[in-house]
């Protein structure tokens, strides 16, 4: 879906995001592409 919208996310980042969602923990990142996901993010 993200690739179709023109905002592909690298596979490694998808695994990180999936792990955070599964564990229900926020993601601390500097990658702006995580802002559009339904994740609790802490952007530094």
N, C-alpha and C positions, 0 to 999 in steps of 0.2 A: 504494500500500500504506500509506504513512504517513497519507494523507488518510483512508483507511478506519479507521485506528486512532485517529483524532482528533488527530493531530499533523502537520498539513500544514506543509511547508517552502516558503518563497517560491521562485519559479522561479529568481531570481538566485542564491540560496544553493545550489540544486541544481547549477547550472553550476559554481560554485566548488568544491563537493564532488567533482563529476565530474572536474574538472581536477586536483585534488589526488590522487585515486585513480589517474588515468591517468599522472601524473608520479611517483607513489609518494613524495609528500612530505607531511609533516604539515600540518595545518590549524591555524593560530593564530587563535583566535576567542574572543569573549565570548558567543556565542550558545549557550545550553544545549541547543538541539534537535539539535546535532551530536553530542552525547554518545551518543545512541542509535544512531548510524550506525556502520557498520564502517569507520571512518576513524581514522587516527592523529591525535589532536587534542591540542593544547596549549591548554588553557583558561586564559585569564588572568583 
